[in-house]
Each structure stands twice: as structure tokens, then as C-alpha cells.
Amino acid sequence: MNTCELCNKSGEDLSLREATHKEHGKKWICKDCWTKLYDKNKIVAGSSGSGGAPGCAMGCPGCRNA
């Protein structure tokens, strides 16, 4: 089961993204937390995703579904 390391949301089909939080380091987080951190500029630039992979068709930067 996947669990977000920030909000503790969990589920079998919960999609997680890796992000380097400016204060808490690397975390596996859900889409909602990723969006909130991105909007608040709390993610280290260029550190999210899978090593610079292109975004998926939904426009997610570094999405593992690309």
C-alpha cells in the first residue's frame, strides 16, 4: 500500500511522486501535497520526478507515468 509521507493518505492505487522538500529533504508524496508544495515554492527546483524525465500527457513534471 502506498502512503504519502506528508499527509499520510494511503491506498493501493495512490500515485506518489518523489520531491525534495526545502526543509524536510526527499519525500514520496501524493499529487495533492506535491501541488501544494509547488505552489508554495517549497520544492527544490529540478529535484522532483525521475531524473528529468518528460512530463506525462497530463502535464505532470517528472511524472513516473510518462
MOPAC internal coordinates of N, CA, C and O (Angstrom, degrees):
PM7 1SCF
backbone

  N    0.0000 0     0.00 0     0.00 0    0    0    0
  C    1.4420 1     0.00 0     0.00 0    1    0    0
  C    1.5305 1   108.93 1     0.00 0    2    1    0
  O    1.2310 1   120.52 1   -44.21 1    3    2    1
  N    1.3280 1   116.61 1   135.79 1    3    2    1
  C    1.4594 1   122.20 1   179.16 1    5    3    2
  C    1.5180 1   110.30 1   -87.31 1    6    5    3
  O    1.2310 1   120.70 1   -40.50 1    7    6    5
  N    1.3396 1   116.26 1   139.50 1    7    6    5
  C    1.4639 1   121.10 1   179.42 1    9    7    6
  C    1.5249 1   109.55 1  -135.50 1   10    9    7
  O    1.2310 1   120.80 1   -49.45 1   11   10    9
  N    1.3252 1   116.08 1   130.55 1   11   10    9
  C    1.4642 1   121.71 1   176.54 1   13   11   10
  C    1.5308 1   108.41 1   -69.33 1   14   13   11
  O    1.2310 1   120.58 1   -48.23 1   15   14   13
  N    1.3268 1   116.50 1   131.77 1   15   14   13
  C    1.4616 1   120.90 1  -178.22 1   17   15   14
  C    1.5293 1   113.31 1   -77.40 1   18   17   15
  O    1.2310 1   119.58 1   174.05 1   19   18   17
  N    1.3311 1   118.40 1    -5.95 1   19   18   17
  C    1.4660 1   120.00 1   177.96 1   21   19   18
  C    1.5180 1   112.84 1  -105.21 1   22   21   19
  O    1.2310 1   119.85 1   130.73 1   23   22   21
  N    1.3328 1   117.89 1   -49.27 1   23   22   21
  C    1.4663 1   119.71 1  -175.67 1   25   23   22
  C    1.5296 1   112.76 1  -103.41 1   26   25   23
  O    1.2310 1   119.89 1   173.55 1   27   26   25
  N    1.3390 1   117.81 1    -6.45 1   27   26   25
  C    1.4635 1   124.47 1   179.72 1   29   27   26
  C    1.5232 1   114.44 1    66.90 1   30   29   27
  O    1.2310 1   120.11 1  -166.04 1   31   30   29
  N    1.3493 1   117.39 1    13.96 1   31   30   29
  C    1.4587 1   120.15 1   173.34 1   33   31   30
  C    1.5197 1   107.00 1   -62.95 1   34   33   31
  O    1.2310 1   119.98 1   -39.34 1   35   34   33
  N    1.3298 1   117.64 1   140.66 1   35   34   33
  C    1.4583 1   119.39 1  -178.87 1   37   35   34
  C    1.5203 1   110.85 1  -141.44 1   38   37   35
  O    1.2310 1   121.39 1   -18.36 1   39   38   37
  N    1.3187 1   114.94 1   161.64 1   39   38   37
  C    1.4537 1   120.98 1   178.11 1   41   39   38
  C    1.5133 1   110.56 1   167.91 1   42   41   39
  O    1.2310 1   121.15 1   -24.49 1   43   42   41
  N    1.3187 1   115.41 1   155.51 1   43   42   41
  C    1.4685 1   120.83 1  -179.35 1   45   43   42
  C    1.5255 1   112.10 1   -62.59 1   46   45   43
  O    1.2310 1   120.15 1   143.32 1   47   46   45
  N    1.3370 1   117.31 1   -36.68 1   47   46   45
  C    1.4530 1   119.69 1  -177.12 1   49   47   46
  C    1.5316 1   112.16 1  -108.72 1   50   49   47
  O    1.2310 1   120.16 1  -155.25 1   51   50   49
  N    1.3397 1   117.30 1    24.75 1   51   50   49
  C    1.4546 1   122.09 1   175.49 1   53   51   50
  C    1.5275 1   108.43 1   -77.18 1   54   53   51
  O    1.2310 1   120.55 1   -56.17 1   55   54   53
  N    1.3070 1   116.56 1   123.83 1   55   54   53
  C    1.4589 1   121.98 1   179.52 1   57   55   54
  C    1.5259 1   109.01 1   -87.05 1   58   57   55
  O    1.2310 1   120.49 1   -50.62 1   59   58   57
  N    1.3316 1   116.68 1   129.38 1   59   58   57
  C    1.4619 1   121.74 1   179.44 1   61   59   58
  C    1.5207 1   110.50 1  -113.42 1   62   61   59
  O    1.2310 1   121.08 1   -29.73 1   63   62   61
  N    1.3208 1   115.53 1   150.27 1   63   62   61
  C    1.4635 1   122.66 1   176.55 1   65   63   62
  C    1.5221 1   107.52 1  -124.76 1   66   65   63
  O    1.2310 1   120.90 1   -33.70 1   67   66   65
  N    1.3270 1   115.88 1   146.30 1   67   66   65
  C    1.4550 1   119.42 1   175.64 1   69   67   66
  C    1.5232 1   108.08 1   -88.56 1   70   69   67
  O    1.2310 1   120.47 1   -47.16 1   71   70   69
  N    1.3200 1   116.70 1   132.84 1   71   70   69
  C    1.4593 1   121.63 1   177.61 1   73   71   70
  C    1.5190 1   108.64 1  -140.77 1   74   73   71
  O    1.2310 1   120.98 1   -34.19 1   75   74   73
  N    1.3226 1   115.72 1   145.81 1   75   74   73
  C    1.4558 1   120.31 1   174.56 1   77   75   74
  C    1.5234 1   107.44 1  -100.03 1   78   77   75
  O    1.2310 1   121.51 1   -75.06 1   79   78   77
  N    1.3215 1   114.72 1   104.94 1   79   78   77
  C    1.4596 1   122.45 1  -179.78 1   81   79   78
  C    1.5207 1   107.86 1   -74.13 1   82   81   79
  O    1.2310 1   120.15 1   -42.45 1   83   82   81
  N    1.3214 1   117.33 1   137.55 1   83   82   81
  C    1.4669 1   121.07 1  -177.29 1   85   83   82
  C    1.5245 1   113.26 1   -61.05 1   86   85   83
  O    1.2310 1   119.89 1   153.63 1   87   86   85
  N    1.3372 1   117.81 1   -26.37 1   87   86   85
  C    1.4613 1   120.30 1  -177.89 1   89   87   86
  C    1.5235 1   113.90 1  -110.63 1   90   89   87
  O    1.2310 1   119.95 1   156.32 1   91   90   89
  N    1.3489 1   117.70 1   -23.68 1   91   90   89
  C    1.4627 1   120.54 1  -173.51 1   93   91   90
  C    1.5269 1   114.52 1  -115.93 1   94   93   91
  O    1.2310 1   119.78 1  -176.59 1   95   94   93
  N    1.3253 1   118.02 1     3.41 1   95   94   93
  C    1.4529 1   120.84 1   178.83 1   97   95   94
  C    1.5212 1   113.10 1    75.91 1   98   97   95
  O    1.2310 1   120.68 1    18.87 1   99   98   97
  N    1.3514 1   116.30 1  -161.13 1   99   98   97
  C    1.4625 1   121.35 1  -176.62 1  101   99   98
  C    1.5209 1   111.83 1   -70.10 1  102  101   99
  O    1.2310 1   121.43 1   -46.02 1  103  102  101
  N    1.3237 1   114.86 1   133.98 1  103  102  101
  C    1.4562 1   122.19 1   179.99 1  105  103  102
  C    1.5270 1   109.04 1  -142.06 1  106  105  103
  O    1.2310 1   120.44 1   -29.39 1  107  106  105
  N    1.3243 1   116.76 1   150.61 1  107  106  105
  C    1.4656 1   122.93 1   169.71 1  109  107  106
  C    1.5185 1   106.00 1   -98.80 1  110  109  107
  O    1.2310 1   121.00 1   -63.69 1  111  110  109
  N    1.3339 1   115.69 1   116.31 1  111  110  109
  C    1.4532 1   120.60 1  -172.81 1  113  111  110
  C    1.5272 1   112.12 1  -129.69 1  114  113  111
  O    1.2310 1   121.40 1   -22.04 1  115  114  113
  N    1.3397 1   114.93 1   157.96 1  115  114  113
  C    1.4649 1   120.87 1   179.43 1  117  115  114
  C    1.5273 1   110.30 1   -77.76 1  118  117  115
  O    1.2310 1   121.06 1   -10.95 1  119  118  117
  N    1.3141 1   115.59 1   169.05 1  119  118  117
  C    1.4673 1   121.58 1  -178.65 1  121  119  118
  C    1.5268 1   111.50 1   -59.26 1  122  121  119
  O    1.2310 1   120.10 1   138.56 1  123  122  121
  N    1.3294 1   117.41 1   -41.44 1  123  122  121
  C    1.4656 1   120.60 1  -179.05 1  125  123  122
  C    1.5241 1   111.38 1   -62.37 1  126  125  123
  O    1.2310 1   119.89 1   134.31 1  127  126  125
  N    1.3303 1   117.81 1   -45.69 1  127  126  125
  C    1.4634 1   121.31 1   179.09 1  129  127  126
  C    1.5259 1   110.91 1   -67.20 1  130  129  127
  O    1.2310 1   120.27 1   141.31 1  131  130  129
  N    1.3386 1   117.09 1   -38.69 1  131  130  129
  C    1.4623 1   120.55 1   178.79 1  133  131  130
  C    1.5196 1   109.95 1   -60.66 1  134  133  131
  O    1.2310 1   120.59 1   135.03 1  135  134  133
  N    1.3331 1   116.47 1   -44.97 1  135  134  133
  C    1.4621 1   120.98 1  -179.52 1  137  135  134
  C    1.5256 1   110.96 1   -63.09 1  138  137  135
  O    1.2310 1   120.59 1   136.40 1  139  138  137
  N    1.3352 1   116.49 1   -43.60 1  139  138  137
  C    1.4677 1   120.31 1   179.39 1  141  139  138
  C    1.5285 1   111.19 1   -62.55 1  142  141  139
  O    1.2310 1   120.39 1   135.05 1  143  142  141
  N    1.3408 1   116.86 1   -44.95 1  143  142  141
  C    1.4641 1   120.31 1   179.46 1  145  143  142
  C    1.5229 1   111.30 1   -65.20 1  146  145  143
  O    1.2310 1   120.44 1   138.46 1  147  146  145
  N    1.3231 1   116.77 1   -41.54 1  147  146  145
  C    1.4646 1   121.23 1   178.90 1  149  147  146
  C    1.5258 1   110.05 1   -61.19 1  150  149  147
  O    1.2310 1   120.40 1   133.82 1  151  150  149
  N    1.3232 1   116.85 1   -46.18 1  151  150  149
  C    1.4657 1   121.45 1  -179.18 1  153  151  150
  C    1.5269 1   111.81 1   -63.00 1  154  153  151
  O    1.2310 1   120.24 1   147.54 1  155  154  153
  N    1.3239 1   117.15 1   -32.46 1  155  154  153
  C    1.4679 1   121.79 1  -179.54 1  157  155  154
  C    1.5290 1   112.10 1   -90.76 1  158  157  155
  O    1.2310 1   120.50 1  -175.52 1  159  158  157
  N    1.3563 1   116.66 1     4.48 1  159  158  157
  C    1.4645 1   122.34 1  -179.66 1  161  159  158
  C    1.5350 1   111.75 1    58.10 1  162  161  159
  O    1.2310 1   120.52 1  -135.82 1  163  162  161
  N    1.3348 1   116.62 1    44.18 1  163  162  161
  C    1.4636 1   121.66 1  -179.26 1  165  163  162
  C    1.5286 1   112.95 1  -104.67 1  166  165  163
  O    1.2310 1   120.13 1  -176.08 1  167  166  165
  N    1.3424 1   117.36 1     3.92 1  167  166  165
  C    1.4611 1   121.18 1   179.59 1  169  167  166
  C    1.5270 1   108.30 1  -104.92 1  170  169  167
  O    1.2310 1   120.22 1   -44.45 1  171  170  169
  N    1.3214 1   117.18 1   135.55 1  171  170  169
  C    1.4515 1   121.89 1   177.82 1  173  171  170
  C    1.5250 1   108.42 1   -66.07 1  174  173  171
  O    1.2310 1   120.20 1   -55.04 1  175  174  173
  N    1.3093 1   117.22 1   124.96 1  175  174  173
  C    1.4677 1   122.67 1  -177.19 1  177  175  174
  C    1.5198 1   111.70 1   -56.36 1  178  177  175
  O    1.2310 1   120.79 1   -46.57 1  179  178  177
  N    1.3272 1   116.09 1   133.43 1  179  178  177
  C    1.4552 1   122.05 1   176.30 1  181  179  178
  C    1.5112 1   115.00 1    77.61 1  182  181  179
  O    1.2310 1   119.62 1  -172.25 1  183  182  181
  N    1.3246 1   118.32 1     7.75 1  183  182  181
  C    1.4565 1   119.56 1  -175.26 1  185  183  182
  C    1.5207 1   113.30 1  -104.02 1  186  185  183
  O    1.2310 1   119.59 1   167.45 1  187  186  185
  N    1.3056 1   118.38 1   -12.55 1  187  186  185
  C    1.4583 1   121.00 1  -175.88 1  189  187  186
  C    1.5091 1   111.81 1   -84.65 1  190  189  187
  O    1.2310 1   121.06 1   -23.11 1  191  190  189
  N    1.3142 1   115.59 1   156.89 1  191  190  189
  C    1.4519 1   120.58 1   174.94 1  193  191  190
  C    1.5033 1   113.30 1    87.60 1  194  193  191
  O    1.2310 1   121.56 1    22.44 1  195  194  193
  N    1.3249 1   114.61 1  -157.56 1  195  194  193
  C    1.4643 1   120.19 1  -172.69 1  197  195  194
  C    1.5213 1   111.54 1  -112.33 1  198  197  195
  O    1.2310 1   120.41 1  -116.97 1  199  198  197
  N    1.3112 1   116.81 1    63.03 1  199  198  197
  C    1.4477 1   120.81 1   174.41 1  201  199  198
  C    1.5094 1   115.03 1    70.14 1  202  201  199
  O    1.2310 1   120.38 1  -138.34 1  203  202  201
  N    1.3085 1   116.89 1    41.66 1  203  202  201
  C    1.4445 1   120.03 1   175.39 1  205  203  202
  C    1.5077 1   114.67 1    82.63 1  206  205  203
  O    1.2310 1   119.80 1  -160.68 1  207  206  205
  N    1.3067 1   117.98 1    19.32 1  207  206  205
  C    1.4627 1   120.56 1   177.94 1  209  207  206
  C    1.5121 1   109.71 1   -64.89 1  210  209  207
  O    1.2310 1   119.98 1   -30.92 1  211  210  209
  N    1.3160 1   117.64 1   149.08 1  211  210  209
  C    1.4580 1   119.93 1   178.68 1  213  211  210
  C    1.5198 1   110.72 1   -64.54 1  214  213  211
  O    1.2310 1   120.44 1   -22.07 1  215  214  213
  N    1.3102 1   116.77 1   157.93 1  215  214  213
  C    1.4488 1   121.26 1   179.11 1  217  215  214
  C    1.5135 1   111.50 1   -69.50 1  218  217  215
  O    1.2310 1   120.13 1   -19.72 1  219  218  217
  N    1.3148 1   117.35 1   160.28 1  219  218  217
  C    1.4476 1   120.92 1   177.62 1  221  219  218
  C    1.5262 1   109.66 1   -78.91 1  222  221  219
  O    1.2310 1   120.19 1    -0.50 1  223  222  221
  N    1.3079 1   117.24 1   179.50 1  223  222  221
  C    1.4512 1   121.67 1  -178.24 1  225  223  222
  C    1.5210 1   112.59 1   -62.80 1  226  225  223
  O    1.2310 1   120.22 1   160.24 1  227  226  225
  N    1.3222 1   117.18 1   -19.76 1  227  226  225
  C    1.4703 1   121.17 1   179.05 1  229  227  226
  C    1.5259 1   111.17 1   -86.78 1  230  229  227
  O    1.2310 1   119.83 1   179.27 1  231  230  229
  N    1.3328 1   117.92 1    -0.73 1  231  230  229
  C    1.4668 1   121.27 1   177.28 1  233  231  230
  C    1.5128 1   114.95 1    86.61 1  234  233  231
  O    1.2310 1   119.77 1  -165.89 1  235  234  233
  N    1.3152 1   118.04 1    14.11 1  235  234  233
  C    1.4655 1   121.26 1  -179.80 1  237  235  234
  C    1.5273 1   108.83 1   -76.67 1  238  237  235
  O    1.2310 1   119.31 1   -63.75 1  239  238  237
  N    1.3474 1   118.93 1   116.25 1  239  238  237
  C    1.4654 1   119.45 1   178.45 1  241  239  238
  C    1.5189 1   111.43 1   -65.32 1  242  241  239
  O    1.2310 1   120.02 1   -52.21 1  243  242  241
  N    1.3257 1   117.56 1   127.79 1  243  242  241
  C    1.4414 1   121.51 1   177.27 1  245  243  242
  C    1.5145 1   114.83 1    71.35 1  246  245  243
  O    1.2310 1   119.79 1  -164.53 1  247  246  245
  N    1.3206 1   118.01 1    15.47 1  247  246  245
  C    1.4627 1   121.94 1  -176.65 1  249  247  246
  C    1.5272 1   110.66 1   -62.49 1  250  249  247
  O    1.2310 1   120.39 1   -40.17 1  251  250  249
  N    1.3278 1   116.86 1   139.83 1  251  250  249
  C    1.4553 1   121.12 1   179.75 1  253  251  250
  C    1.5211 1   111.25 1   -76.75 1  254  253  251
  O    1.2310 1   119.58 1   175.34 1  255  254  253
  N    1.3327 1   118.41 1    -4.66 1  255  254  253
  C    1.4595 1   121.49 1   178.09 1  257  255  254
  C    1.5200 1   112.68 1   -91.43 1  258  257  255
  O    1.2310 1   120.51 1  -173.26 1  259  258  257
  N    1.3369 1   116.64 1     6.74 1  259  258  257
  C    1.4689 1   120.39 1  -177.55 1  261  259  258
  C    1.5063 1   110.81 1   -66.62 1  262  261  259
  O    1.2310 1   120.10 1   180.00 1  263  262  261

